[in-house]
Amino acid sequence: MSFALFDLDDTLVDAKAALRAWSVDFAAEFVSGSYVSGIDDAASDVFALVDGAANWPGFVADARARYGISAPDEELMAHVAAVYPGKFVLEQQVRSGLTELRAAGWRLGVVTNGSTLVQQAKVDSVGLRPHLDAVVDSEAAGHRKPDRRIFQIAADELGVELGPAGWMVGDRLDKDVAGGAAVGLRTIWISQGEPLLAGSTPPTHIAASITEAFAIVQASGPPHQP
């Protein structure tokens, strides 16, 4: 059976736009106004801090130290889980592309690095789950892309075998393309206009957008029946 796996952030949904919007809310609630000249500067500083953090717990620790936040880690993580996923939007072309693939018989899944609480909340917040057959996050899986084991878990949940009948689609050469290629999947790199870096695992195809990636998958032929 043919199948396609997709990255979540900056592939199916715009994570950077959501993060910028969330940073405004976080700055308004937790960052002292005396630290920066105004909310825009505060939000920009928060965005840079979280964008550079290894994970959400890492950001929380960095934020408490940087901004002198007295709220406990649990409160800060609760803010992330409650507010951040609601900043995401599922564009109609993404909804339509997934709907068309599933209607044509494709099995579809998401493979995403990140915390279970936040990543699964994003999927539910934008209404993605009804369009997918599996959602695998790295915290629950115990492995992060590009580790082959997270792709195997996704394949098991889809009831398929890893190999050239499947696709891995994402915006990261080091996580999505390298990981997908290592387990025998065809790969699509969503370049967003960026050049292919020397030494990177070459993708099977390069797409400028998720819409173009959907078209490549659809054109690759009808799904193989089990």
MIVEX-422411 format. One record per atom (N, C-alpha, C): y, z, x; atom name. Coordinates in pm, 1 decimal, padded with zeros to 6 digits. Example, Ala and Ser with C-alpha at 12.3 -4.5 7.8 and 13.67 -1.06 7.14 Angstrom:
BEGIN
     north        up      east  vexlum
  -00569.0   00780.0   01319.0       N
  -00450.0   00780.0   01230.0      CA
  -00330.0   00780.0   01320.0       C
  -00225.0   00708.0   01285.0       N
  -00106.0   00714.0   01367.0      CA
   00003.0   00787.0   01290.0       C
//
This chain:
BEGIN
     north        up      east  vexlum
  -00119.7   00000.0   00084.3       N
   00000.0   00000.0   00000.0      CA
   00124.6   00000.0   00087.7       C
   00220.1  -00084.9   00055.8       N
   00344.6  -00088.9   00131.6      CA
   00436.8   00024.3   00088.2       C
   00514.2   00072.1   00183.8       N
   00601.4   00186.0   00156.0      CA
   00722.7   00179.7   00248.0       C
   00823.6   00255.5   00212.3       N
   00943.9   00264.5   00294.5      CA
   00990.6   00409.2   00299.8       C
   01021.0   00453.4   00420.3       N
   01077.1   00585.9   00443.3      CA
   01224.0   00569.5   00481.2       C
   01306.3   00658.8   00430.4       N
   01450.1   00651.4   00456.0      CA
   01500.2   00783.4   00512.2       C
   01591.0   00774.1   00606.8       N
   01670.6   00888.6   00646.0      CA
   01762.5   00922.8   00529.5       C
   01814.1   01045.6   00527.8       N
   01903.3   01086.9   00419.0      CA
   02050.2   01074.5   00458.3       C
   02093.1   01154.3   00554.9       N
   02235.0   01162.2   00590.1      CA
   02283.9   01036.6   00661.4       C
   02391.7   00980.2   00609.7       N
   02453.4   00858.5   00663.1      CA
   02359.5   00739.0   00657.5       C
   02259.4   00749.1   00569.4       N
   02173.3   00635.0   00537.5      CA
   02174.6   00613.7   00386.6       C
   02118.0   00707.4   00311.4       N
   02123.4   00698.4   00165.4      CA
   02251.3   00760.4   00109.4       C
   02305.8   00858.9   00179.0       N
   02430.0   00923.9   00134.9      CA
   02524.8   00937.1   00253.4       C
   02652.6   00944.2   00224.3       N
   02756.8   00953.4   00327.3      CA
   02778.5   01100.3   00363.8       C
   02714.7   01143.6   00470.2       N
   02722.5   01284.1   00509.4      CA
   02857.8   01319.7   00569.5       C
   02918.0   01227.2   00640.9       N
   03045.8   01258.8   00705.3      CA
   03155.3   01282.4   00602.5       C
   03159.2   01201.1   00497.5       N
   03259.4   01220.8   00392.6      CA
   03237.2   01353.6   00321.4       C
   03111.0   01386.4   00294.8       N
   03080.1   01512.9   00228.9      CA
   03116.9   01631.2   00317.9       C
   03090.8   01617.7   00447.3       N
   03121.2   01726.3   00539.9      CA
   03271.9   01749.7   00550.1       C
   03349.1   01642.5   00549.2       N
   03494.9   01657.8   00554.0      CA
   03545.6   01729.6   00428.8       C
   03491.6   01691.4   00313.1       N
   03534.0   01755.4   00188.5      CA
   03494.2   01902.6   00186.1       C
   03373.5   01933.7   00233.2       N
   03328.6   02072.7   00237.6      CA
   03410.8   02154.0   00335.6       C
   03449.6   02093.6   00447.4       N
   03526.3   02164.8   00549.3      CA
   03657.8   02218.0   00493.7       C
   03718.0   02144.1   00400.8       N
   03842.3   02190.4   00337.3      CA
   03815.9   02318.9   00259.3       C
   03708.6   02321.5   00181.9       N
   03675.7   02439.7   00102.6      CA
   03643.3   02559.7   00191.9       C
   03564.8   02534.5   00296.7       N
   03526.9   02643.9   00387.0      CA
   03650.4   02699.7   00456.8       C
   03737.6   02611.9   00504.0       N
   03858.3   02656.0   00573.3      CA
   03947.3   02738.1   00481.2       C
   03959.4   02693.7   00356.4       N
   04044.5   02764.7   00261.6      CA
   03991.7   02904.6   00232.6       C
   03859.4   02920.0   00233.0       N
   03801.5   03050.0   00196.3      CA
   03784.6   03144.6   00314.0       C
   03754.8   03089.8   00432.8       N
   03713.6   03177.7   00542.0      CA
   03801.3   03174.1   00666.9       C
   03881.4   03069.3   00684.1       N
   03957.9   03057.3   00808.3      CA
   04098.2   03112.6   00788.2       C
   04138.3   03201.6   00872.8       N
   04269.5   03264.1   00861.2      CA
   04380.1   03160.9   00877.3       C
   04479.3   03169.7   00791.5       N
   04591.1   03077.2   00797.4      CA
   04671.7   03090.0   00924.2       C
   04664.0   03204.4   00991.3       N
   04739.6   03222.8   01115.0      CA
   04675.3   03154.0   01233.9       C
   04548.2   03107.4   01214.9       N
   04477.3   03045.3   01327.5      CA
   04529.1   02905.6   01356.7       C
   04565.9   02834.7   01251.7       N
   04615.0   02698.6   01266.5      CA
   04738.4   02681.4   01179.7       C
   04802.4   02567.2   01193.7       N
   04929.3   02547.3   01124.3      CA
   04914.3   02523.0   00975.5       C
   04798.7   02481.4   00930.6       N
   04781.4   02454.2   00788.2      CA
   04637.7   02421.2   00756.1       C
   04609.9   02397.5   00626.2       N
   04472.7   02376.6   00581.5      CA
   04412.4   02248.9   00639.2       C
   04494.5   02145.6   00657.8       N
   04440.7   02021.9   00713.1      CA
   04391.5   02042.4   00855.8       C
   04470.6   02114.3   00937.2       N
   04428.2   02143.0   01073.7      CA
   04304.6   02232.8   01074.5       C
   04303.0   02330.4   00985.4       N
   04188.4   02420.9   00977.1      CA
   04061.8   02344.6   00939.7       C
   04073.6   02256.4   00841.2       N
   03957.5   02178.5   00797.4      CA
   03908.6   02086.1   00907.9       C
   04000.6   02027.8   00982.7       N
   03961.9   01939.7   01092.8      CA
   03887.6   02018.2   01200.1       C
   03933.7   02140.8   01224.9       N
   03868.3   02224.6   01324.5      CA
   03728.7   02264.8   01278.1       C
   03714.6   02299.3   01150.5       N
   03583.6   02334.1   01094.9      CA
   03489.7   02214.3   01102.8       C
   03539.4   02096.9   01066.5       N
   03457.1   01975.6   01071.4      CA
   03404.5   01951.8   01212.4       C
   03491.7   01963.3   01311.7       N
   03450.2   01941.0   01449.8      CA
   03346.5   02044.2   01493.6       C
   03364.8   02169.0   01448.8       N
   03272.0   02274.9   01487.9      CA
   03133.9   02252.9   01429.1       C
   03127.2   02220.4   01301.1       N
   02996.3   02201.2   01238.1      CA
   02932.7   02070.8   01282.6       C
   03013.8   01968.0   01308.1       N
   02959.8   01839.5   01352.8      CA
   02894.9   01853.0   01489.7       C
   02943.0   01946.5   01568.9       N
   02886.9   01965.6   01702.0      CA
   02777.7   02070.9   01710.3       C
   02751.8   02140.7   01600.2       N
   02650.2   02246.0   01600.7      CA
   02509.7   02187.5   01591.7       C
   02414.0   02257.8   01649.0       N
   02275.6   02210.2   01645.6      CA
   02216.5   02219.6   01506.0       C
   02259.7   02320.1   01429.3       N
   02208.9   02339.7   01293.9      CA
   02305.7   02432.7   01220.1       C
   02277.4   02457.6   01093.1       N
   02367.5   02541.2   01014.4      CA
   02374.2   02685.8   01063.8       C
   02262.0   02749.6   01097.0       N
   02272.8   02885.3   01152.5      CA
   02357.3   02888.2   01279.9       C
   02346.1   02782.0   01360.2       N
   02428.0   02774.1   01480.0      CA
   02575.5   02764.6   01447.0       C
   02608.6   02684.4   01344.9       N
   02748.6   02675.0   01302.7      CA
   02799.5   02809.0   01251.5       C
   02719.3   02877.5   01171.8       N
   02760.3   03006.2   01115.9      CA
   02793.8   03104.8   01228.4       C
   02707.1   03109.8   01329.3       N
   02732.2   03199.7   01442.2      CA
   02859.9   03160.0   01515.7       C
   02878.0   03030.4   01538.4       N
   02997.8   02981.8   01607.2      CA
   03123.4   03010.3   01525.4       C
   03114.9   02990.7   01393.3       N
   03232.0   03009.8   01307.1      CA
   03274.6   03156.3   01301.8       C
   03178.5   03245.7   01293.1       N
   03212.6   03388.0   01288.4      CA
   03285.4   03429.4   01415.8       C
   03239.4   03377.6   01530.4       N
   03302.9   03412.7   01657.1      CA
   03439.3   03345.2   01672.6       C
   03446.5   03219.9   01633.4       N
   03569.9   03142.4   01655.3      CA
   03683.1   03188.5   01563.9       C
   03649.6   03215.2   01439.3       N
   03753.5   03245.9   01341.3      CA
   03764.1   03394.8   01307.8       C
   03680.2   03476.7   01369.9       N
   03684.2   03618.6   01341.9      CA
   03643.6   03651.9   01199.5       C
   03546.2   03579.6   01146.7       N
   03501.2   03599.2   01009.2      CA
   03415.5   03725.8   01001.0       C
   03447.7   03811.8   00907.0       N
   03371.5   03935.7   00892.1      CA
   03256.0   03923.8   00793.1       C
   03258.1   03819.7   00711.8       N
   03151.0   03800.6   00613.6      CA
   03017.5   03783.6   00685.9       C
   02909.8   03839.7   00631.8       N
   02779.1   03828.5   00697.3      CA
   02725.6   03685.1   00693.5       C
   02629.7   03658.9   00781.5       N
   02570.1   03526.0   00789.9      CA
   02517.4   03479.2   00655.0       C
   02457.5   03572.0   00579.2       N
   02398.7   03535.4   00450.3      CA
   02505.0   03480.5   00354.9       C
   02623.8   03537.8   00357.7       N
   02730.5   03489.9   00269.5      CA
   02778.1   03351.3   00311.3       C
   02787.8   03328.9   00441.1       N
   02832.8   03198.5   00489.4      CA
   02728.1   03091.0   00458.2       C
   02601.6   03123.5   00477.7       N
   02496.4   03027.1   00446.0      CA
   02489.3   03001.3   00296.4       C
   02516.4   03103.2   00215.7       N
   02517.9   03085.0   00070.4      CA
   02629.9   02989.1   00030.5       C
   02743.6   02998.5   00099.2       N
   02854.1   02906.3   00071.9      CA
   02812.3   02763.0   00103.8       C
   02747.1   02746.1   00217.9       N
   02698.6   02612.2   00255.5      CA
   02605.7   02557.6   00147.6       C
   02505.8   02636.9   00109.8       N
   02405.5   02590.6   00014.3      CA
   02464.0   02564.1  -00123.7       C
   02565.3   02643.1  -00162.7       N
   02621.3   02630.2  -00297.3      CA
   02725.1   02519.5  -00307.9       C
   02800.7   02498.0  -00200.8       N
   02915.9   02407.2  -00209.2      CA
   02890.9   02271.2  -00143.5       C
   02832.6   02271.0  -00024.3       N
   02817.4   02147.3   00052.8      CA
   02738.2   02038.7  -00020.7       C
   02620.9   02066.5  -00076.2       N
   02545.8   01959.2  -00144.1      CA
   02623.8   01893.1  -00257.4       C
   02711.7   01969.3  -00323.0       N
   02789.3   01913.3  -00432.8      CA
   02895.8   01815.6  -00390.5       C
   02920.0   01804.6  -00260.4       N
   03018.1   01709.0  -00209.5      CA
   02959.3   01570.1  -00188.3       C
   02829.0   01559.0  -00203.6       N
   02763.2   01430.0  -00181.2      CA
   02769.2   01343.7  -00306.3       C
   02768.9   01213.2  -00284.1       N
   02772.8   01115.1  -00392.7      CA
   02663.8   01011.4  -00367.6       C
   02590.8   00974.6  -00470.8       N
   02493.4   00866.7  -00460.7      CA
   02558.0   00739.6  -00515.4       C
   02586.2   00647.2  -00425.1       N
   02650.7   00522.7  -00467.1      CA
   02557.3   00440.3  -00555.5       C
   02617.3   00365.8  -00647.0       N
   02537.1   00289.8  -00742.7      CA
   02447.1   00187.9  -00673.9       C
   02494.3   00128.1  -00562.5       N
   02411.1   00028.6  -00495.0      CA
   02286.7   00091.5  -00432.6       C
   02295.9   00219.8  -00397.1       N
   02178.8   00289.7  -00344.1      CA
   02081.7   00319.8  -00457.7       C
   02134.8   00369.4  -00567.3       N
   02050.6   00397.0  -00683.9      CA
   01978.9   00270.0  -00730.6       C
   02052.9   00160.5  -00735.7       N
   01995.4   00033.6  -00782.2      CA
   01890.4  -00017.5  -00684.2       C
   01919.3  -00006.8  -00553.7       N
   01824.0  -00055.3  -00454.3      CA
   01691.9   00019.1  -00459.1       C
   01697.7   00150.8  -00472.4       N
   01575.3   00229.2  -00481.8      CA
   01499.6   00198.0  -00610.7       C
   01573.4   00183.7  -00719.7       N
   01511.2   00152.8  -00848.6      CA
   01437.6   00019.8  -00842.6       C
   01499.5  -00080.1  -00782.2       N
   01437.8  -00212.6  -00773.1      CA
   01312.3  -00210.5  -00686.0       C
   01316.5  -00136.9  -00576.5       N
   01199.1  -00129.2  -00490.1      CA
   01083.0  -00060.2  -00561.0       C
   01110.4   00049.7  -00626.8       N
   01002.2   00119.9  -00696.8      CA
   00946.8   00035.7  -00810.7       C
   01034.5  -00037.1  -00879.7       N
   00988.8  -00123.6  -00988.9      CA
   00898.1  -00234.3  -00937.0       C
   00920.8  -00274.5  -00811.5       N
   00838.2  -00378.9  -00750.3      CA
   00708.9  -00323.2  -00692.1       C
   00690.4  -00190.6  -00698.1       N
   00564.8  -00131.7  -00654.5      CA
   00567.5  -00060.8  -00521.3       C
   00684.6  -00048.4  -00459.3       N
   00694.5   00020.2  -00331.3      CA
   00686.3   00172.3  -00350.7       C
   00620.3   00238.5  -00256.4       N
   00622.0   00383.8  -00248.6      CA
   00737.9   00421.8  -00157.8       C
   00820.0   00517.0  -00200.3       N
   00943.1   00548.5  -00127.7      CA
   00950.9   00697.4  -00094.3       C
   00997.8   00725.6   00026.0       N
   01013.6   00864.6   00067.1      CA
   01135.0   00883.8   00155.3       C
   01178.2   01008.5   00165.7       N
   01285.6   01048.8   00256.2      CA
   01225.6   01136.7   00364.0       C
   01265.5   01111.7   00488.5       N
   01229.0   01197.0   00600.9      CA
   01359.8   01238.0   00667.6       C
   01393.2   01366.4   00662.4       N
   01524.2   01411.9   00707.0      CA
   01514.2   01536.1   00794.0       C
   01593.0   01539.3   00899.0       N
   01605.7   01660.2   00979.6      CA
   01708.0   01752.5   00915.5       C
   01676.1   01881.4   00910.0       N
   01769.8   01976.7   00852.3      CA
   01697.1   02088.5   00780.6       C
   01775.2   02183.2   00730.3       N
   01716.8   02299.3   00662.8      CA
   01668.3   02261.4   00523.3       C
   01561.0   02324.4   00481.1       N
   01505.0   02297.8   00348.9      CA
   01607.2   02326.3   00239.8       C
   01673.4   02440.2   00249.2       N
   01768.1   02481.1   00147.0      CA
   01877.2   02376.8   00126.4       C
   01935.9   02329.8   00234.2       N
   02049.1   02237.2   00224.5      CA
   02003.6   02094.9   00194.0       C
   01902.3   02045.6   00264.6       N
   01861.4   01905.5   00247.0      CA
   01803.2   01881.3   00107.0       C
   01720.4   01973.4   00060.7       N
   01662.8   01955.6  -00072.8      CA
   01770.3   01968.2  -00180.8       C
   01870.1   02053.6  -00157.7       N
   01979.8   02066.8  -00253.2      CA
   02062.1   01939.2  -00261.4       C
   02080.7   01872.3  -00148.7       N
   02151.9   01744.1  -00149.2      CA
   02078.4   01642.9  -00238.2       C
   01947.8   01634.4  -00218.5       N
   01866.6   01538.6  -00295.1      CA
   01881.2   01563.5  -00445.0       C
   01876.8   01690.1  -00483.9       N
   01888.3   01722.9  -00626.0      CA
   02030.8   01705.9  -00676.9       C
   02129.4   01738.8  -00594.6       N
   02269.1   01731.1  -00637.3      CA
   02308.8   01589.1  -00675.2       C
   02261.6   01491.1  -00599.9       N
   02301.1   01351.9  -00627.1      CA
   02202.8   01280.2  -00719.8       C
   02094.8   01347.2  -00758.1       N
   01998.5   01284.6  -00847.9      CA
   01905.9   01185.9  -00781.1       C
   01874.1   01211.1  -00654.3       N
   01786.6   01119.5  -00581.0      CA
   01638.7   01136.5  -00613.1       C
   01597.2   01258.0  -00646.4       N
   01454.1   01287.4  -00654.6      CA
   01376.1   01196.6  -00750.1       C
   01430.7   01160.6  -00866.4       N
   01354.5   01072.8  -00954.8      CA
   01328.2   00933.2  -00897.8       C
   01401.2   00896.0  -00792.6       N
   01385.6   00763.9  -00731.9      CA
   01290.9   00764.5  -00612.8       C
   01233.0   00880.4  -00582.4       N
   01150.9   00895.4  -00463.0      CA
   01013.3   00950.9  -00497.7       C
   00917.8   00920.9  -00409.1       N
   00782.5   00973.5  -00425.0      CA
   00755.1   01091.8  -00332.8       C
   00842.2   01113.6  -00234.6       N
   00827.3   01227.1  -00143.0      CA
   00960.4   01253.5  -00074.4       C
   00987.9   01381.0  -00050.4       N
   01104.7   01422.1   00028.2      CA
   01054.9   01523.5   00130.8       C
   01063.0   01488.4   00258.3       N
   01012.9   01573.9   00365.3      CA
   01129.7   01613.6   00455.2       C
   01155.3   01744.2   00465.2       N
   01258.5   01792.1   00555.5      CA
   01193.4   01861.0   00674.6       C
   01264.4   01861.9   00785.8       N
   01204.0   01908.1   00910.8      CA
   01171.7   02057.1   00910.7       C
   01252.0   02137.9   00842.3       N
   01223.7   02281.0   00841.7      CA
   01091.2   02309.6   00771.6       C
   01071.4   02249.8   00655.6       N
   00946.5   02271.0   00582.3      CA
   00827.9   02208.8   00655.9       C
   00852.3   02093.4   00719.2       N
   00744.2   02023.8   00789.7      CA
   00706.5   02094.1   00919.2       C
   00802.4   02165.9   00977.0       N
   00777.4   02230.0   01105.5      CA
   00791.3   02136.5   01223.6       C
   00842.6   02016.9   01198.7       N
   00860.5   01915.9   01303.4      CA
   00984.3   01833.6   01270.1       C
   01055.0   01788.2   01374.0       N
   01175.8   01709.1   01357.0      CA
   01153.5   01565.7   01404.3       C
   01219.1   01471.4   01338.0       N
   01219.9   01336.2   01392.8      CA
   01277.0   01341.3   01534.0       C
   01220.5   01271.6   01629.9       N
   01123.6   01162.4   01617.1      CA
   00976.6   01203.0   01631.0       C
   00943.6   01330.7   01619.5       N
   00804.9   01375.0   01630.8      CA
   00717.9   01301.9   01529.6       C
   00608.0   01246.8   01576.3       N
   00521.9   01167.5   01489.1      CA
   00465.1   01249.6   01373.5       C
   00457.1   01381.7   01392.2       N
   00392.2   01464.0   01289.6      CA
   00472.0   01468.3   01159.2       C
   00603.9   01458.1   01166.2       N
   00680.1   01459.5   01041.4      CA
   00658.4   01330.2   00963.1       C
   00638.2   01220.0   01033.8       N
   00608.8   01093.8   00966.4      CA
   00468.6   01096.5   00904.9       C
   00376.4   01162.3   00972.9       N
   00240.8   01173.6   00917.8      CA
   00240.4   01257.1   00790.9       C
   00318.8   01363.2   00789.3       N
   00329.1   01445.6   00669.1      CA
   00383.7   01363.8   00553.4       C
   00486.4   01282.6   00579.9       N
   00543.3   01197.4   00475.7      CA
   00440.1   01096.4   00425.9       C
   00365.8   01037.0   00517.7       N
   00263.0   00940.0   00478.0      CA
   00156.4   01006.1   00391.8       C
   00116.8   01126.6   00428.6       N
   00016.6   01198.9   00350.5      CA
   00068.2   01225.5   00208.6       C
   00195.7   01263.6   00197.9       N
   00251.6   01290.8   00065.5      CA
   00260.5   01163.6  -00018.8       C
   00282.5   01049.9   00047.0       N
   00288.3   00922.6  -00025.1      CA
   00149.3   00866.5  -00053.5       C
   00049.6   00916.8   00015.9       N
  -00085.1   00864.2   00000.2      CA
  -00103.6   00730.4   00067.8       C
  -00038.4   00712.9   00183.0       N
  -00045.7   00586.5   00256.6      CA
  -00084.1   00614.3   00401.0       C
  -00112.6   00505.8   00475.3       N
  -00143.0   00517.2   00617.2      CA
  -00025.8   00461.9   00698.0       C
   00009.9   00534.0   00804.0       N
   00115.9   00485.4   00891.1      CA
   00072.6   00354.4   00956.1       C
   00166.2   00260.8   00964.3       N
   00135.5   00131.3   01023.0      CA
   00233.8   00027.0   00976.0       C
   00208.5  -00098.3   01005.4       N
   00305.4  -00205.4   00979.0      CA
   00328.0  -00237.3   00831.6       C
   00251.5  -00176.3   00742.4       N
   00280.4  -00194.8   00599.7      CA
   00402.6  -00114.2   00558.4       C
   00447.8  -00023.3   00646.4       N
   00559.3   00063.6   00610.8      CA
   00684.2   00037.6   00691.8       C
   00795.3   00086.5   00639.4       N
   00925.7   00077.0   00704.2      CA
   00983.3   00216.0   00726.3       C
   01063.1   00229.7   00832.3       N
   01149.6   00344.9   00850.9      CA
   01291.5   00292.9   00862.9       C
   01379.6   00344.1   00776.7       N
   01517.3   00296.4   00769.6      CA
   01611.0   00413.1   00799.2       C
   01701.7   00396.0   00894.8       N
   01794.4   00503.9   00924.5      CA
   01906.1   00461.4   01017.2       C
   01999.4   00553.7   01039.0       N
   02117.2   00523.8   01120.5      CA
   02105.0   00573.1   01263.8       C
   01995.5   00642.4   01297.4       N
   01980.4   00698.1   01431.0      CA
   01872.9   00623.3   01509.5       C
   01914.6   00564.7   01621.8       N
   01819.1   00495.6   01707.1      CA
   01718.9   00592.9   01768.4       C
   01766.5   00711.0   01807.3       N
   01680.3   00805.5   01877.3      CA
   01586.8   00881.6   01785.2       C
   01623.7   00896.1   01658.8       N
   01541.6   00971.2   01563.9      CA
   01461.4   00877.6   01472.4       C
   01531.9   00788.6   01403.4       N
   01469.2   00705.7   01300.2      CA
   01394.8   00586.4   01358.9       C
   01462.5   00511.7   01444.8       N
   01400.6   00391.3   01500.2      CA
   01291.7   00427.1   01601.3       C
   01324.4   00513.2   01696.1       N
   01224.8   00550.6   01796.6      CA
   01104.5   00619.5   01732.3       C
   01131.8   00710.3   01639.2       N
   01022.9   00780.7   01573.4      CA
   00937.2   00689.5   01488.1       C
   01002.0   00604.4   01410.7       N
   00928.0   00512.5   01326.0      CA
   00844.0   00413.7   01405.7       C
   00903.8   00357.8   01511.5       N
   00831.1   00260.7   01594.2      CA
   00710.6   00324.7   01662.0       C
   00724.2   00450.4   01701.4       N
   00615.3   00518.7   01772.0      CA
   00491.4   00537.5   01685.1       C
   00508.9   00539.2   01552.7       N
   00393.9   00554.6   01462.9      CA
   00355.6   00421.5   01397.6       C
   00408.7   00311.4   01450.9       N
   00366.0   00179.1   01406.7      CA
   00439.8   00120.7   01288.8       C
   00549.4   00186.6   01245.8       N
   00625.9   00135.0   01132.5      CA
   00722.8   00026.1   01177.4       C
   00751.1  -00066.2   01087.7       N
   00864.4  -00154.3   01109.1      CA
   00990.8  -00072.6   01086.8       C
   01095.8  -00107.7   01157.0       N
   01216.1  -00024.5   01151.7      CA
   01340.4  -00107.0   01122.0       C
   01433.8  -00043.4   01051.9       N
   01565.7  -00101.3   01027.4      CA
   01669.2   00000.6   01072.8       C
   01753.2  -00042.8   01163.6       N
   01862.7   00041.8   01209.2      CA
   01989.3   00003.2   01134.6       C
   02049.5   00097.8   01064.4       N
   02177.7   00074.3   00998.1      CA
   02285.8   00102.3   01101.7       C
   02340.3  -00003.0   01155.9       N
   02426.2   00007.8   01273.8      CA
   02568.5   00050.1   01242.2       C
   02614.1   00023.9   01119.7       N
   02752.8   00053.3   01083.1      CA
   02850.0  -00005.5   01184.8       C
   02811.5  -00123.4   01236.9       N
   02898.1  -00196.4   01329.2      CA
   02889.1  -00152.4   01474.1       C
   02804.8  -00051.7   01504.0       N
   02791.8  -00003.6   01641.7      CA
   02698.2  -00094.3   01721.1       C
   02721.0  -00109.9   01852.7       N
   02632.7  -00192.8   01934.6      CA
   02500.9  -00122.1   01963.3       C
   02398.0  -00200.1   01990.0       N
   02268.1  -00145.9   02028.5      CA
   02278.8  -00092.2   02170.4       C
   02246.3   00034.5   02189.2       N
   02260.2   00097.4   02319.9      CA
   02149.8   00053.0   02414.9       C
   02186.4   00029.0   02538.9       N
   02088.1  -00008.0   02639.9      CA
   01985.5   00103.8   02654.9       C
   01859.8   00064.3   02663.3       N
   01753.4   00161.6   02679.0      CA
   01699.0   00216.5   02549.3       C
   01762.0   00181.8   02436.8       N
   01714.2   00230.0   02306.5      CA
   01591.4   00152.4   02262.3       C
   01508.8   00215.9   02181.0       N
   01397.3   00145.1   02119.4      CA
   01453.0   00037.9   02027.4       C
   01417.7  -00089.2   02048.1       N
   01474.8  -00194.0   01962.8      CA
   01418.5  -00188.5   01821.1       C
   01505.2  -00193.0   01720.1       N
   01455.9  -00194.5   01581.9      CA
   01399.0  -00331.2   01545.3       C
   01317.2  -00333.5   01444.1       N
   01266.8  -00461.8   01394.7      CA
   01380.8  -00545.7   01339.2       C
   01472.6  -00480.0   01268.5       N
   01591.1  -00545.6   01214.0      CA
   01711.5  -00454.1   01231.3       C
   01827.3  -00515.8   01236.9       N
   01953.9  -00441.9   01235.1      CA
   02027.0  -00478.3   01106.9       C
   02071.6  -00377.3   01033.3       N
   02145.0  -00398.9   00908.2      CA
   02282.0  -00333.1   00920.3       C
   02381.0  -00396.7   00862.1       N
   02516.2  -00340.8   00866.0      CA
   02534.7  -00231.3   00761.9       C
   02448.3  -00228.0   00659.9       N
   02463.4  -00132.9   00550.0      CA
   02328.0  -00105.6   00486.8       C
   02322.0  -00002.5   00403.0       N
   02198.5   00028.0   00331.9      CA
   02163.8  -00082.4   00233.6       C
   02263.6  -00146.0   00176.4       N
   02238.0  -00256.7   00084.4      CA
   02165.2  -00369.7   00155.3       C
   02208.7  -00401.9   00276.7       N
   02142.0  -00505.4   00355.2      CA
   02000.7  -00462.5   00393.0       C
   01982.7  -00334.4   00420.1       N
   01849.6  -00283.2   00452.8      CA
   01754.6  -00297.1   00334.3       C
   01802.3  -00265.9   00214.6       N
   01719.4  -00284.4   00094.8      CA
   01673.9  -00429.6   00082.9       C
   01764.5  -00522.4   00107.2       N
   01732.9  -00664.2   00095.3      CA
   01626.0  -00705.8   00196.5       C
   01632.4  -00649.8   00316.9       N
   01532.6  -00681.6   00419.4      CA
   01395.3  -00631.2   00376.8       C
   01389.2  -00509.2   00328.3       N
   01261.5  -00454.2   00281.1      CA
   01207.0  -00537.1   00166.0       C
   01290.6  -00568.1   00070.4       N
   01247.8  -00643.5  -00046.2      CA
   01196.7  -00781.3  -00007.2       C
   01261.4  -00843.2   00091.7       N
   01224.2  -00977.9   00133.1      CA
   01100.1  -00981.3   00221.5       C
   01053.1  -00864.1   00262.2       N
   00939.0  -00859.7   00354.7      CA
   00807.2  -00888.3   00285.3       C
   00811.9  -00904.7   00155.8       N
   00691.2  -00941.1   00083.2      CA
   00652.9  -00838.5  -00019.0       C
   00572.5  -00875.9  -00115.8       N
   00530.8  -00781.0  -00219.7      CA
   00443.1  -00672.4  -00161.1       C
   00449.3  -00554.5  -00215.8       N
   00365.8  -00445.9  -00164.9      CA
   00217.8  -00479.4  -00174.1       C
   00142.6  -00432.2  -00074.7       N
  -00002.4  -00446.6  -00078.1      CA
  -00058.8  -00348.1  -00178.6       C
  -00144.7  -00391.3  -00262.0       N
  -00206.1  -00302.8  -00361.5      CA
  -00319.0  -00224.7  -00296.7       C
  -00337.4  -00099.3  -00335.9       N
  -00444.3  -00017.2  -00275.3      CA
  -00580.6  -00070.4  -00312.3       C
//
